[in-house]
Every structure is written in C-alpha cells, then in structure tokens.
Amino acid sequence: MGTPQTVLTTGANAPIGQTDELRVRVEWNAAPADLDVSCFMVGENGKVPSDDYFIFYNQDSSPGGQVRYERTGPSGVVFVIRTNELDAGLIAKCVFSATLDGAGTFADVTGCRIVAETGSGEILYEIREATQERSLVFMELYRHASGLKLRAIGRGFNGGLKPLAEAHGVEIEDEEAPAPPSTPKPPESAPAASSPAPSTAAAGLPAQPPAKPEPEPSRPLGKIDLLKRKVGISLEKKNIAHEKARVAVVFDASGSMTQLYKQGTVQRAFERILAVSAQMDDDGIMDVWFFASKMMRAPSVTEYQYENYVQKTYPGPSLKSKIGFGNNEPVVMEDVVRKYTEEDPDDRTPTYIIFFSDGGIYETKKISKLLIKHADKPIFWQFVGLGRANFGVLEQLDDLRGRIVDNADFFALDDLDSVSDEELYDRLLNEFPGWLKEVRSRGILKS
C-alpha cells in the first residue's frame, strides 16, 4: 500500500498530527527561471521577529535550527521543521513561498506542488490556477487550538521578492540607481570617498540593519485598519472584545444581484466583513463562498488581500457563470457545515457565518431542516437581507422550533451602502454574544 495522501484545495487545511519533524517539499517540473524558495517564520503580527527568521538559499537555517533549508535538485527544495522546538511565544506561522529569479510569471511554471510529509501520511497542494504574479505563497504551517495545521494559500504578489518579503516584515533594499551623467566628478585632489557597501538586494538578501537603528515609522492606516477599529468598538460594547471565532462570509450571486456586483456594493460589503475577520478571527483568514443555483467555495483571504477581491474572484452573474442564476441556499449551507464539521472540526472555537441574500428564498423546508439539524454544532448564522424583498423563512427565524439553541439571526437593510459602519457592526453582533453563552452552558462549545 502507498503512503496515505490528503489533497488540499486553495483555502483548505489539514492537521499534521503527532510528529516531531515535518518535511515540506516544494517541487516543479519546468519554469522560465529558477525558483527562489523561502520560508518566513512569523509571529502573531504576521512579521518575522528579525531577518534571521527569513530562511532561503543564502540563510539556510533559523537561529535555533528549528527550520532548515535544503536544495534537493534543480527543481526541488525541502524544509525540515522540528515542530516540537518552535517557540510558541515567538513563531505563530511558517509561510512557504517562492519567487521567480528572472523573467516570466507563475503562469509559465508547470507541475508546481508542495508536499508535506507528516507522521500519518502526505499532504499535497498543487498550483493549478495560473497566476501572472512573480512571487507566490504556497502554504503555511500555523498554530490552532487542536494542534499544528497546514493551510493551502496560493496567493500571488506582483513585483517579485520585494513586496513578498515586506509583507512578512523583511526589508529588501532597491538597487541603487546609477548617478545621472550630468553629475560632476570631484576634483582629483579631493580625498576619495569610501565606496558604498554593495546592495544585498540584487542577491535577494535581507537588508543589513543600520549601525544605529532608528524607530520604524508607523505604517499609514489603511481601509481595513480603520474598519477594524470600529469592529473593536462594537465588540467592546457587546463585552466580547477578547472572543476569537472562525469568520466566514457567504454572498448571494443569483441573477437579481447583478447590479450590486456591477456597482461595487458586494466588494464594499466584503471589505466591511473582512474587517470583522481581521479583528476577531482565530487565524486572521476569512473563508468565502458565492452561491446561486450552485455554489462556489472561493479562496480564503486575509486583510492584506482585499483590493478587487470580488472582481478577481467572482465578478458577478453572467451567462457563462458556472453556478447559475437561481437561489439555492441549502447547497451552500451544506458545504459550509461540511467544512467546519467534517473537514476542519473544532468544538473549542465558535464559527460565525455572515450570509448575504437579496431574497427570493423558497427552499423554506430545506433551510429550516439544516438549521434545526445543526443547532448542536458551534456554528452561528447571521443572515443579512439586501433590499426590500421576500426573505421567506429567514424572517421567521425566531419562531423556528426544534432547535437545541437559537443558532441564527436575521435583519434586512434597504441600502447596505447607506448604513454606517458602526450601525452595521452593532447589528451583526447583536445576537452572537447571547448564543456564545448558551452553547458554552450546554457544552456545545467546549471551554
């Protein structure tokens, strides 16, 4: 019998089980240039503690040797991780990535895959969707309440090594531009200036720290940062500021939603919910679904990937859409439940689902049955209605009997864009705190 293998899709994860040493192989069949494969050992803030925790061909071991880099051939690299020696207070994740050292993009790379050898078998993630970026994050090893897990990321970075490294806290210097021709030469009698130290950027090395470190300038607050502050205020109001949850969003993508996609309303709603995830999600990554007659499990996303996410992932209903035009809430609800109860079960972390719909709901019996059947799971459903429409069973959730706990809430908004962030977050978090208390008291959510 062969080695047991788990195959991951983008956004999916798997536990590594009990193993003191994990081997993570990055392999490819052909590429237009060599791949510089690296591992960023980052803390809870997503940044490396220092450049010493950026592991690559020219820095092949972490300070304590917990992560080692080995080249296995012209088209392969392996990282050996001593998992039991990773300092939980210092390292929250190991992020595995690669940059093309030359012309071309990952759309030109074939057979690219990452294989993790665990104690119980292999975990495989293949890069199947061509990307025009020159750097790519393949996978991450991260801490979870149930133990270390691997997550398939598949996220690209335009511009190569520099944006990839800077996203993880490693500063890469630009090559110094040559002096303009009009620059006069110093008089020959003048003492020669000392030659500048060669830039480390050309070789893809971390920048050397200055002799006298200066305070790092604060990063300007971005759109998601500002929204996170407002989420934090709502969490404080609800007395759940320190709660962590797995946050996901589901978007209606039926034909009647066409204008909301074209006008950018769905993208703006996505950004507002992403701030909720960035503020309270257990690992800072939000899972995303779109649905119509069928459903689509989209790539998971962090707060640093929000720009044009909807346009790039699912721009809206069209004749060529693979998920149709109708309304079929049960098909996506079943997949959400499958992910959080079968693929990634966790009875110690609540799951908070924000579900957008513009109405036309007719699968009353199936939706009711799903909510009743899975009320004993630590999953809370927050339904949000868009516009004035028929929301069917969602408007009668308070009267839905047969559930061990009330696991869902609903409110409708005439115009999502006209609702302030403060009001939206207060309403989204209205019933979630009460549900948390009840599922804990009943043992559905473990302490």
Backbone torsions as a table, in degrees:
resi	resn	phi	psi	omega
1	MET	NA	142.9	-179.7
2	GLY	-79.7	176.2	179.1
3	THR	-70.9	129.8	177.7
4	PRO	-58.1	139.3	-175.7
5	GLN	-133.8	133.3	173.5
6	THR	-106.4	126.7	-179.0
7	VAL	-103.5	123.6	-179.2
8	LEU	-99.1	143.3	168.2
9	THR	-99.5	166.4	-178.2
10	THR	-57.4	127.5	179.9
11	GLY	93.8	-17.2	-178.4
12	ALA	-81.2	162.7	-179.4
13	ASN	-140.3	167.3	179.8
14	ALA	-154.6	143.8	177.5
15	PRO	-73.7	151.0	178.9
16	ILE	-91.8	-8.3	179.3
17	GLY	73.3	-164.0	-178.5
18	GLN	-86.1	106.0	177.1
19	THR	-154.9	135.5	178.7
20	ASP	-86.3	-20.0	-179.6
21	GLU	-134.5	124.6	179.2
22	LEU	-113.3	131.1	176.7
23	ARG	-108.8	123.7	-179.7
24	VAL	-116.7	113.4	-178.1
25	ARG	-101.1	133.4	171.0
26	VAL	-112.2	123.4	-174.6
27	GLU	-134.8	155.5	175.3
28	TRP	-153.1	156.7	-179.0
29	ASN	-87.7	-48.1	-178.3
30	ALA	-151.6	149.0	179.7
31	ALA	-151.9	150.6	-179.8
32	PRO	-70.1	-15.2	177.9
33	ALA	-153.8	169.4	179.5
34	ASP	-66.2	148.1	176.1
35	LEU	-97.7	123.2	173.1
36	ASP	-90.1	103.7	-175.8
37	VAL	-92.2	139.8	-175.3
38	SER	-144.4	166.0	175.5
39	CYS	-133.0	124.1	174.7
40	PHE	-100.5	119.0	177.0
41	MET	-94.3	105.0	-170.0
42	VAL	-114.7	157.5	177.2
43	GLY	-89.5	-167.7	-179.1
44	GLU	-61.5	-25.7	-179.9
45	ASN	-83.8	2.5	179.2
46	GLY	80.3	7.1	-177.8
47	LYS	-115.8	152.1	176.1
48	VAL	-70.1	143.8	176.8
49	PRO	-60.7	-34.1	174.4
50	SER	-161.7	170.9	-179.2
51	ASP	-61.3	-18.4	179.2
52	ASP	-64.7	-15.3	-177.4
53	TYR	-101.0	17.6	171.1
54	PHE	-103.3	105.1	-171.6
55	ILE	-101.9	123.7	-179.0
56	PHE	-157.8	-169.2	-170.3
57	TYR	-59.6	-30.7	-176.6
58	ASN	-100.5	1.8	174.8
59	GLN	-146.2	82.3	-163.0
60	ASP	-89.3	12.4	178.3
61	SER	-155.6	144.0	174.3
62	SER	-72.4	165.5	-176.6
63	PRO	-52.4	-37.0	-179.9
64	GLY	-100.7	4.1	179.5
65	GLY	76.5	14.1	-178.9
66	GLN	-69.5	-28.8	176.4
67	VAL	-125.7	127.5	179.9
68	ARG	-125.0	143.2	179.3
69	TYR	-104.0	134.8	176.0
70	GLU	-138.1	132.8	174.3
71	ARG	-86.4	126.4	-176.6
72	THR	-103.3	-2.2	-179.7
73	GLY	159.6	-174.6	-178.2
74	PRO	-66.2	-19.8	-177.2
75	SER	-131.8	41.6	179.9
76	GLY	-166.8	145.3	177.7
77	VAL	-139.3	146.5	174.6
78	VAL	-129.7	139.9	171.6
79	PHE	-109.4	131.2	177.2
80	VAL	-107.5	118.5	-175.1
81	ILE	-115.2	121.9	174.0
82	ARG	-86.3	91.5	-169.5
83	THR	-62.2	-34.1	-178.0
84	ASN	-73.6	-8.4	-178.9
85	GLU	-106.1	-0.4	178.6
86	LEU	-70.8	124.1	-177.4
87	ASP	-73.6	110.2	-176.8
88	ALA	-62.4	-28.9	179.5
89	GLY	-77.5	-15.2	-175.9
90	LEU	-112.0	-42.0	-173.6
91	ILE	-117.0	119.0	177.6
92	ALA	-98.6	-30.5	-177.4
93	LYS	-146.1	152.8	166.3
94	CYS	-116.0	118.0	-174.5
95	VAL	-106.7	120.3	-176.3
96	PHE	-100.7	128.9	-173.0
97	SER	-149.0	176.3	177.9
98	ALA	-153.1	153.3	177.0
99	THR	-130.5	137.9	175.1
100	LEU	-74.8	122.5	-179.0
101	ASP	-92.6	68.5	-178.2
102	GLY	151.3	-160.7	-176.4
103	ALA	-72.5	161.9	175.7
104	GLY	99.3	174.9	178.0
105	THR	-133.8	177.7	-179.8
106	PHE	-69.7	-11.1	172.8
107	ALA	-67.0	-20.3	-179.5
108	ASP	-95.9	-1.9	-179.4
109	VAL	-92.3	132.1	-179.4
110	THR	-115.1	150.5	175.0
111	GLY	64.7	28.0	-177.1
112	CYS	-79.6	130.0	-175.7
113	ARG	-154.3	158.9	175.5
114	ILE	-130.7	131.2	-175.8
115	VAL	-126.2	124.6	177.2
116	ALA	-106.3	126.5	179.0
117	GLU	-96.0	107.6	-178.0
118	THR	-103.0	-178.8	179.9
119	GLY	-68.7	-22.5	-175.9
120	SER	-113.1	3.6	-179.9
121	GLY	149.9	-163.3	-178.7
122	GLU	-107.9	148.4	172.9
123	ILE	-118.4	120.5	-173.1
124	LEU	-114.1	135.5	171.4
125	TYR	-133.8	122.0	-179.7
126	GLU	-107.5	136.8	177.0
127	ILE	-84.9	100.6	-176.0
128	ARG	-102.6	-26.7	-178.7
129	GLU	-90.1	117.4	-179.1
130	ALA	-61.8	140.0	179.1
131	THR	-130.2	142.8	-177.4
132	GLN	-87.1	2.0	179.5
133	GLU	-79.1	162.0	-179.1
134	ARG	-101.2	-9.1	173.8
135	SER	-129.9	150.2	-175.9
136	LEU	-146.7	132.0	170.1
137	VAL	-88.9	121.0	-177.7
138	PHE	-84.0	-56.9	-167.1
139	MET	-155.7	159.3	174.8
140	GLU	-135.7	144.3	172.6
141	LEU	-100.3	121.1	-174.5
142	TYR	-137.1	160.5	-179.2
143	ARG	-86.4	139.3	178.1
144	HIS	-137.3	160.1	-179.4
145	ALA	-56.3	-31.2	-178.2
146	SER	-89.6	-1.2	-179.3
147	GLY	127.1	-178.1	-179.9
148	LEU	-69.3	138.7	178.8
149	LYS	-132.9	161.4	173.0
150	LEU	-112.8	136.7	178.0
151	ARG	-124.1	134.0	175.4
152	ALA	-79.8	125.4	-174.9
153	ILE	-105.8	-60.1	179.0
154	GLY	64.0	37.8	-176.8
155	ARG	-103.9	130.0	-178.6
156	GLY	-98.9	158.8	176.2
157	PHE	-128.5	126.0	172.5
158	ASN	-73.7	146.7	174.2
159	GLY	95.0	-2.7	174.5
160	GLY	82.8	-143.5	-171.1
161	LEU	-63.0	-40.7	-171.6
162	LYS	-58.1	-55.2	179.4
163	PRO	-65.8	-33.5	177.3
164	LEU	-62.8	-49.3	-178.3
165	ALA	-65.8	-44.0	-177.6
166	GLU	-66.0	-30.4	176.6
167	ALA	-64.0	-22.9	-179.7
168	HIS	-110.2	15.3	171.9
169	GLY	89.0	9.1	177.6
170	VAL	-102.2	123.5	-179.6
171	GLU	-88.1	127.7	177.8
172	ILE	-113.9	123.2	-178.8
173	GLU	-76.3	142.7	171.5
174	ASP	-73.9	150.4	174.6
175	GLU	-66.1	140.4	-178.1
176	GLU	-68.3	131.8	179.3
177	ALA	-71.5	144.0	178.3
178	PRO	-64.8	149.9	179.7
179	ALA	-66.2	143.6	178.9
180	PRO	-62.7	149.6	-176.3
181	PRO	-57.8	-28.1	-175.3
182	SER	-77.9	-5.1	-178.5
183	THR	-66.4	121.0	-177.8
184	PRO	-71.2	147.2	176.2
185	LYS	-78.0	148.3	177.6
186	PRO	-70.3	153.4	178.2
187	PRO	-56.8	146.4	-177.0
188	GLU	-62.2	-25.4	-178.5
189	SER	-79.0	-13.6	-178.4
190	ALA	-72.1	145.5	177.2
191	PRO	-64.0	139.2	-178.0
192	ALA	-67.2	135.6	177.3
193	ALA	-74.6	148.7	178.2
194	SER	-68.6	141.2	-178.6
195	SER	-69.6	139.4	178.7
196	PRO	-67.7	149.8	177.4
197	ALA	-64.8	140.2	-178.2
198	PRO	-61.0	141.3	179.6
199	SER	-67.3	139.8	177.1
200	THR	-85.8	-6.7	-174.1
201	ALA	-67.6	-36.1	-175.7
202	ALA	-59.3	-32.0	178.8
203	ALA	-92.5	3.8	179.8
204	GLY	73.8	30.5	-177.6
205	LEU	-98.1	154.3	175.1
206	PRO	-61.5	145.2	178.6
207	ALA	-64.9	143.6	177.2
208	GLN	-73.0	135.7	179.6
209	PRO	-68.2	148.0	178.3
210	PRO	-66.9	158.6	-178.5
211	ALA	-60.6	-37.5	178.3
212	LYS	-120.5	96.2	-176.6
213	PRO	-57.2	136.1	175.2
214	GLU	-106.9	154.2	179.2
215	PRO	-57.2	135.6	179.4
216	GLU	-70.5	130.2	179.7
217	PRO	-64.0	144.3	-178.3
218	SER	-68.3	142.6	179.9
219	ARG	-77.3	132.8	178.4
220	PRO	-57.5	139.8	179.7
221	LEU	-67.8	130.5	177.8
222	GLY	-95.2	-177.2	-177.1
223	LYS	-59.2	-45.6	-177.4
224	ILE	-70.6	-34.8	176.8
225	ASP	-57.9	-45.2	-178.6
226	LEU	-66.2	-39.3	178.1
227	LEU	-67.4	-36.3	178.9
228	LYS	-59.7	-37.9	179.2
229	ARG	-60.9	-40.8	-179.6
230	LYS	-69.5	-37.1	174.8
231	VAL	-60.7	-44.3	-179.8
232	GLY	-58.3	-38.1	178.5
233	ILE	-65.0	-42.7	178.6
234	SER	-65.0	-39.1	177.9
235	LEU	-63.5	-39.7	177.3
236	GLU	-62.4	-44.1	179.4
237	LYS	-58.2	-37.9	-176.4
238	LYS	-87.8	2.1	-179.4
239	ASN	60.9	34.5	177.0
240	ILE	-129.8	32.7	-175.5
241	ALA	-59.9	-27.3	-176.0
242	HIS	-103.3	6.9	178.6
243	GLU	-73.5	142.3	172.7
244	LYS	-116.5	146.5	-179.6
245	ALA	-151.3	159.9	170.2
246	ARG	-86.2	117.0	-174.3
247	VAL	-105.9	133.5	177.7
248	ALA	-139.0	157.7	177.7
249	VAL	-130.2	142.9	178.1
250	VAL	-123.4	127.9	-179.3
251	PHE	-113.9	129.9	169.7
252	ASP	-62.7	129.0	178.6
253	ALA	-127.0	28.2	178.9
254	SER	-73.5	169.8	-174.8
255	GLY	-56.8	-34.0	-177.9
256	SER	-70.3	-11.0	179.1
257	MET	-89.3	0.6	-172.0
258	THR	-51.2	-49.8	-176.4
259	GLN	-65.5	-35.6	179.9
260	LEU	-66.5	-30.1	174.1
261	TYR	-73.6	-44.8	-177.7
262	LYS	-64.3	-36.6	-177.6
263	GLN	-80.6	-5.7	179.5
264	GLY	85.5	5.6	-179.1
265	THR	-62.7	-39.9	-178.7
266	VAL	-67.2	-41.1	177.2
267	GLN	-61.5	-43.0	-179.5
268	ARG	-66.8	-37.7	176.1
269	ALA	-64.8	-40.8	177.2
270	PHE	-57.7	-44.9	-179.0
271	GLU	-63.8	-39.2	-179.0
272	ARG	-68.4	-35.8	178.2
273	ILE	-76.9	-33.1	177.6
274	LEU	-59.5	-34.1	177.5
275	ALA	-64.9	-34.4	175.8
276	VAL	-63.1	-45.8	178.9
277	SER	-63.1	-45.3	-178.3
278	ALA	-62.3	-30.5	-178.2
279	GLN	-83.7	-35.7	-170.9
280	MET	-127.4	-5.3	-178.4
281	ASP	-68.0	147.4	-175.6
282	ASP	-67.4	-25.8	177.7
283	ASP	-130.6	11.3	175.8
284	GLY	73.6	10.9	-178.9
285	ILE	-117.2	128.1	-178.8
286	MET	-102.5	131.8	175.1
287	ASP	-87.2	147.3	-172.6
288	VAL	-135.2	137.7	173.6
289	TRP	-129.1	149.9	167.4
290	PHE	-124.0	147.3	179.0
291	PHE	-147.2	151.0	168.8
292	ALA	-143.4	-115.2	173.7
293	SER	-69.6	-33.4	174.6
294	LYS	-119.9	-176.3	-179.0
295	MET	-128.4	160.7	179.1
296	MET	-134.7	121.1	173.5
297	ARG	-87.9	110.5	-173.3
298	ALA	-86.8	166.7	177.1
299	PRO	-60.7	138.9	175.5
300	SER	-68.1	161.0	-168.0
301	VAL	-146.7	149.2	173.5
302	THR	-109.4	174.2	-178.5
303	GLU	-65.2	-15.5	-178.2
304	TYR	-90.1	1.8	-175.5
305	GLN	-119.7	21.0	-169.7
306	TYR	-75.6	-26.8	-171.6
307	GLU	-62.0	123.4	177.0
308	ASN	56.5	25.9	-177.2
309	TYR	-58.6	-47.8	-176.8
310	VAL	-64.0	-45.9	-179.3
311	GLN	-59.8	-40.2	-178.6
312	LYS	-77.1	-27.4	-172.7
313	THR	-97.5	-50.2	177.5
314	TYR	-152.0	92.3	-172.9
315	PRO	-68.2	-9.7	176.9
316	GLY	132.3	173.4	-178.2
317	PRO	-59.2	141.1	175.7
318	SER	-156.8	167.6	180.0
319	LEU	-63.3	-25.0	-178.4
320	LYS	-93.0	3.1	-177.1
321	SER	-61.5	135.9	179.4
322	LYS	-82.9	-8.2	-178.3
323	ILE	-111.5	8.3	171.3
324	GLY	80.4	-161.9	-174.6
325	PHE	-125.3	-15.4	-172.5
326	GLY	-81.8	-169.8	177.8
327	ASN	-113.9	118.4	178.1
328	ASN	-141.0	75.7	-179.0
329	GLU	-60.5	-40.1	-177.0
330	PRO	-58.1	-35.1	-175.8
331	VAL	-65.7	-36.9	179.3
332	VAL	-81.3	-34.4	177.4
333	MET	-61.9	-40.3	178.4
334	GLU	-62.9	-38.8	-179.4
335	ASP	-71.0	-36.6	176.4
336	VAL	-60.9	-47.2	179.3
337	VAL	-62.2	-41.0	180.0
338	ARG	-59.9	-43.6	-178.3
339	LYS	-62.5	-44.9	-171.3
340	TYR	-92.1	-6.4	177.1
341	THR	-117.0	-25.4	-178.8
342	GLU	-110.6	-51.6	-176.9
343	GLU	-75.3	-38.8	-175.4
344	ASP	-140.4	62.3	-177.3
345	PRO	-67.2	142.9	179.5
346	ASP	-160.2	108.4	-178.4
347	ASP	-96.6	11.4	177.5
348	ARG	-110.9	-10.1	179.5
349	THR	-124.0	123.7	179.2
350	PRO	-69.0	152.8	175.9
351	THR	-113.7	127.3	-174.0
352	TYR	-118.5	111.8	-175.8
353	ILE	-105.6	124.6	174.1
354	ILE	-105.7	120.1	-166.8
355	PHE	-121.0	111.1	-179.8
356	PHE	-94.7	134.2	178.0
357	SER	-146.5	144.5	175.3
358	ASP	-104.3	22.6	172.6
359	GLY	94.2	-159.5	-174.9
360	GLY	71.7	27.8	-175.0
361	ILE	-83.2	125.3	-179.6
362	TYR	-129.8	-9.6	-179.4
363	GLU	-84.1	52.4	-174.1
364	THR	-57.5	-48.6	-175.9
365	LYS	-64.0	-43.8	-177.6
366	LYS	-67.9	-41.6	179.0
367	ILE	-64.0	-44.8	179.1
368	SER	-60.1	-44.4	-178.7
369	LYS	-62.0	-41.2	180.0
370	LEU	-65.8	-43.6	-179.9
371	LEU	-65.4	-39.0	179.2
372	ILE	-69.4	-47.0	-176.2
373	LYS	-61.0	-38.6	-172.7
374	HIS	-105.5	18.6	176.2
375	ALA	-67.3	-17.2	178.8
376	ASP	-88.7	10.1	176.2
377	LYS	-105.5	151.3	179.8
378	PRO	-77.9	56.3	-179.5
379	ILE	-124.1	124.4	178.0
380	PHE	-111.9	132.7	-177.6
381	TRP	-106.4	117.1	174.2
382	GLN	-108.0	102.6	-179.7
383	PHE	-87.3	137.3	178.2
384	VAL	-125.7	118.6	178.1
385	GLY	-87.7	139.3	-179.6
386	LEU	-111.7	119.3	178.6
387	GLY	83.6	-179.7	178.5
388	ARG	-95.1	107.2	-173.8
389	ALA	-151.4	179.2	175.8
390	ASN	-89.3	112.2	-179.1
391	PHE	-102.6	9.0	171.4
392	GLY	50.9	-127.8	-174.4
393	VAL	-61.4	-25.4	-178.1
394	LEU	-62.7	-28.5	179.9
395	GLU	-80.1	-8.9	179.0
396	GLN	-116.6	24.9	-176.4
397	LEU	-60.8	-35.5	-178.0
398	ASP	-65.5	-21.5	-179.5
399	ASP	-100.4	5.2	-178.1
400	LEU	-77.0	110.4	-176.1
401	ARG	-94.3	164.9	177.1
402	GLY	99.2	-0.1	-179.3
403	ARG	-96.7	141.0	178.0
404	ILE	-66.3	-33.7	172.9
405	VAL	-140.7	157.5	174.9
406	ASP	-77.1	105.7	-171.1
407	ASN	-106.9	18.0	-177.3
408	ALA	-153.3	152.3	176.7
409	ASP	-138.4	157.3	-179.5
410	PHE	-144.9	138.8	165.4
411	PHE	-147.9	154.2	-178.3
412	ALA	-116.1	148.1	179.0
413	LEU	-125.1	129.1	178.7
414	ASP	-63.2	-42.2	-177.7
415	ASP	-143.9	105.2	-176.1
416	LEU	-58.6	-39.5	-176.7
417	ASP	-67.6	-22.7	-177.6
418	SER	-87.5	-7.3	-179.6
419	VAL	-87.2	130.3	-179.4
420	SER	-66.0	155.8	178.2
421	ASP	-59.3	-41.6	-177.9
422	GLU	-61.0	-44.9	179.6
423	GLU	-66.5	-42.9	-179.2
424	LEU	-59.4	-48.2	-177.6
425	TYR	-66.8	-37.9	177.5
426	ASP	-62.2	-40.3	-178.8
427	ARG	-73.8	-37.8	178.1
428	LEU	-61.2	-35.2	-175.1
429	LEU	-99.7	18.3	-174.6
430	ASN	-66.9	-49.1	-174.8
431	GLU	-103.5	-10.7	-178.4
432	PHE	-59.4	-43.6	-179.6
433	PRO	-61.2	-41.5	179.0
434	GLY	-64.7	-39.0	177.4
435	TRP	-63.7	-40.0	178.2
436	LEU	-57.0	-46.5	-179.8
437	LYS	-61.6	-42.0	-175.9
438	GLU	-69.5	-44.1	-178.4
439	VAL	-68.6	-28.7	175.7
440	ARG	-71.5	-41.5	-178.2
441	SER	-66.4	-28.2	-179.6
442	ARG	-92.6	-2.2	178.1
443	GLY	80.1	7.2	176.5
444	ILE	-68.9	-40.3	173.9
445	LEU	-107.2	117.0	-176.3
446	LYS	-76.7	152.6	177.3
447	SER	-79.7	NA	NA
